[in-house]
Amino acid sequence: MALAGVLNATGNGKLMDRLFEHPPEIGMTTPYMYHHLIEALFESGRPEKALEQIRAYWGEMVKDGADCFWEIYNPNDKKLSPYGSNLINSYCHAWSCTPTYFIRKYLL
């Protein structure tokens, strides 16, 4: 809703705040979904929360040994895979660029 501009800027900010106050039961596990969350946070006037999420998701991946960013990552389930085995996950995925893209777009 925030990215589609359904609400005004104030409403989008409140919507994003509510998302973190009452997180859904099923969370996100892919950089693809986190990319859109980060964008929605920046677009909703929540840059500090966006940076917090970048650090928490991609930063945690680095702490777990990533030298490229992975196709799927769940800090609570390191072996998660959409393919039945983490051995065939992509460990150098296109969504790796999200942190640098948003830093350049919104912070420089």
VOBA-1610 file (N, C-alpha, C; in pm, whole numbers, padded with zeros to 5 digits, always signed):
BEGIN
Met+00081-00119+00000Met+00000+00000+00000Met+00086+00126+00000Ala+00195+00122+00077Ala+00281+00239+00084Ala+00345+00268-00052Leu+00394+00166-00118Leu+00459+00187-00248Leu+00359+00223-00357Ala+00235+00180-00343Ala+00133+00212-00442Ala+00073+00351-00420Gly+00107+00415-00310Gly+00056+00548-00282Gly-00092+00550-00246Val-00139+00443-00187Val-00280+00435-00149Val-00313+00540-00043Leu-00221+00562+00049Leu-00240+00660+00156Leu-00151+00780+00133Asn-00176+00887+00208Asn-00086+01002+00200Asn+00041+00971+00280Ala+00134+01064+00281Ala+00264+01039+00346Ala+00248+01007+00495Thr+00161+01078+00563Thr+00140+01052+00706Thr+00081+00913+00726Gly-00018+00878+00645Gly-00080+00746+00654Gly+00018+00635+00624Asn+00104+00657+00524Asn+00205+00555+00491Asn+00302+00535+00607Gly+00343+00643+00669Gly+00433+00631+00785Gly+00369+00553+00899Lys+00243+00584+00926Lys+00171+00512+01032Lys+00155+00365+00996Leu+00128+00338+00870Leu+00114+00200+00824Leu+00243+00122+00847Met+00356+00182+00811Met+00484+00115+00829Met+00516+00098+00978Asp+00483+00197+01059Asp+00505+00183+01203Asp+00424+00066+01258Arg+00300+00055+01214Arg+00212-00053+01261Arg+00267-00190+01222Leu+00328-00198+01104Leu+00385-00324+01060Leu+00489-00376+01160Phe+00567-00285+01217Phe+00669-00326+01313Phe+00614-00343+01454Glu+00507-00273+01485Glu+00442-00290+01615Glu+00366-00422+01623His+00310-00464+01510His+00231-00587+01502His+00277-00668+01381Pro+00395-00731+01389Pro+00446-00804+01273Pro+00359-00924+01239Pro+00351-00957+01111Pro+00273-01073+01070Pro+00335-01203+01123Glu+00253-01305+01136Glu+00303-01434+01185Glu+00409-01492+01094Ile+00388-01480+00964Ile+00484-01532+00867Ile+00569-01416+00820Gly+00698-01423+00850Gly+00789-01315+00815Gly+00851-01333+00678Met+00931-01237+00641Met+01000-01239+00511Met+01131-01314+00524Thr+01173-01380+00416Thr+01298-01455+00420Thr+01384-01431+00296Thr+01343-01342+00208Thr+01421-01322+00086Thr+01464-01176+00072Pro+01581-01154+00013Pro+01622-01018-00016Pro+01522-00946-00107Tyr+01455-01020-00192Tyr+01352-00961-00280Tyr+01246-00890-00197Met+01193-00956-00097Met+01089-00895-00014Met+01146-00784+00073Tyr+01266-00804+00126Tyr+01327-00698+00206Tyr+01355-00574+00122His+01387-00593-00004His+01407-00479-00095His+01284-00389-00095His+01168-00449-00110His+01044-00371-00116His+01009-00311+00021Leu+01039-00382+00128Leu+01019-00326+00262Leu+01106-00203+00281Ile+01233-00213+00245Ile+01326-00100+00261Ile+01279+00019+00180Glu+01238-00005+00056Glu+01189+00104-00028Glu+01065+00169+00034Ala+00973+00088+00084Ala+00852+00142+00146Ala+00887+00226+00269Leu+00986+00182+00345Leu+01028+00260+00462Leu+01086+00394+00420Phe+01174+00395+00323Phe+01231+00522+00275Phe+01121+00612+00220Glu+01035+00557+00138Glu+00928+00636+00075Glu+00825+00686+00177Ser+00818+00621+00291Ser+00723+00660+00396Ser+00785+00750+00501Gly+00905+00797+00474Gly+00970+00888+00568Gly+01029+00820+00690Arg+01071+00695+00673Arg+01128+00619+00785Arg+01271+00575+00750Pro+01362+00670+00719Pro+01497+00631+00678Pro+01576+00558+00786Glu+01559+00597+00911Glu+01633+00529+01018Glu+01589+00384+01032Lys+01459+00359+01018Lys+01407+00222+01025Lys+01457+00143+00904Ala+01464+00207+00788Ala+01516+00141+00668Ala+01661+00098+00690Leu+01743+00187+00744Leu+01883+00153+00771Leu+01893+00043+00876Glu+01808+00049+00976Glu+01806-00056+01078Glu+01778-00192+01015Gln+01685-00196+00921Gln+01650-00321+00855Gln+01761-00369+00762Ile+01828-00277+00694Ile+01942-00315+00610Ile+02050-00378+00697Arg+02080-00314+00808Arg+02182-00368+00898Arg+02141-00503+00957Ala+02014-00514+00992Ala+01966-00637+01056Ala+01963-00753+00958Tyr+01925-00729+00833Tyr+01912-00840+00738Tyr+02043-00866+00665Trp+02089-00770+00586Trp+02212-00793+00510Trp+02334-00795+00601Gly+02334-00714+00706Gly+02443-00715+00802Gly+02457-00848+00873Glu+02344-00906+00908Glu+02346-01037+00975Glu+02397-01145+00879Met+02362-01131+00751Met+02412-01226+00651Met+02565-01220+00644Val+02619-01099+00649Val+02765-01083+00650Val+02825-01148+00774Lys+02761-01126+00890Lys+02810-01189+01013Lys+02809-01341+01002Asp+02718-01395+00921Asp+02710-01540+00902Asp+02804-01590+00793Gly+02890-01502+00742Gly+02993-01545+00649Gly+02970-01515+00503Ala+02865-01443+00469Ala+02839-01412+00329Ala+02947-01319+00274Asp+03002-01355+00158Asp+03089-01262+00087Asp+03017-01211-00039Cys+02905-01270-00070Cys+02805-01223-00166Cys+02670-01245-00097Phe+02568-01175-00137Phe+02440-01192-00069Phe+02359-01305-00130Trp+02284-01371-00045Trp+02220-01497-00078Trp+02077-01478-00128Glu+02031-01575-00201Glu+01896-01576-00257Glu+01788-01579-00149Ile+01815-01652-00044Ile+01720-01664+00066Ile+01801-01665+00195Tyr+01749-01594+00295Tyr+01820-01588+00422Tyr+01719-01564+00532Asn+01721-01652+00628Asn+01638-01637+00746Asn+01731-01650+00867Pro+01755-01540+00939Pro+01845-01547+01054Pro+01804-01651+01159Asn+01676-01687+01159Asn+01626-01785+01256Asn+01628-01928+01204Asp+01654-01946+01076Asp+01660-02079+01015Asp+01764-02076+00904Lys+01888-02098+00941Lys+02001-02084+00848Lys+01999-02183+00731Lys+01923-02290+00744Lys+01919-02393+00639Lys+01795-02381+00549Leu+01718-02274+00564Leu+01597-02257+00486Leu+01628-02257+00336Ser+01547-02327+00259Ser+01564-02332+00115Ser+01429-02355+00048Pro+01403-02285-00062Pro+01281-02313-00138Pro+01296-02439-00225Tyr+01415-02497-00226Tyr+01445-02610-00315Tyr+01459-02743-00243Gly+01434-02744-00112Gly+01445-02869-00037Gly+01582-02892+00023Ser+01682-02815-00016Ser+01815-02826+00041Ser+01889-02694+00022Asn+01950-02647+00128Asn+02025-02522+00118Asn+02150-02536+00031Leu+02187-02658-00002Leu+02305-02679-00088Leu+02283-02629-00231Ile+02157-02613-00272Ile+02132-02565-00408Ile+02076-02424-00412Asn+02078-02353-00298Asn+02043-02210-00297Asn+02148-02133-00375Ser+02109-02018-00426Ser+02205-01928-00489Ser+02274-01846-00381Tyr+02407-01847-00383Tyr+02482-01773-00283Tyr+02550-01649-00342Cys+02501-01605-00456Cys+02542-01478-00516Cys+02424-01433-00600His+02332-01364-00536His+02204-01337-00599His+02189-01192-00641Ala+02104-01169-00739Ala+02085-01035-00797Ala+02040-00931-00695Trp+01965-00972-00594Trp+01916-00875-00496Trp+02026-00828-00402Ser+02148-00871-00428Ser+02261-00825-00348Ser+02278-00674-00352Cys+02234-00613-00460Cys+02258-00470-00479Cys+02167-00382-00395Thr+02065-00436-00332Thr+01969-00353-00259Thr+02034-00254-00162Pro+02122-00297-00072Pro+02176-00197+00022Pro+02248-00083-00049Thr+02332-00112-00146Thr+02405-00004-00212Thr+02313+00083-00296Tyr+02214+00023-00358Tyr+02118+00100-00437Tyr+02047+00202-00349Phe+01994+00160-00235Phe+01921+00250-00149Phe+02012+00352-00080Ile+02132+00313-00046Ile+02225+00410+00013Ile+02250+00522-00088Arg+02273+00483-00213Arg+02299+00585-00317Arg+02174+00668-00347Lys+02060+00602-00353Lys+01936+00673-00390Lys+01889+00767-00280Tyr+01893+00724-00156Tyr+01831+00799-00048Tyr+01926+00868+00049Leu+02051+00827+00053Leu+02139+00878+00158Leu+02258+00960+00109Leu+02285+00958-00018Leu+02400+01037-00067Leu+02355+01164-00135
//
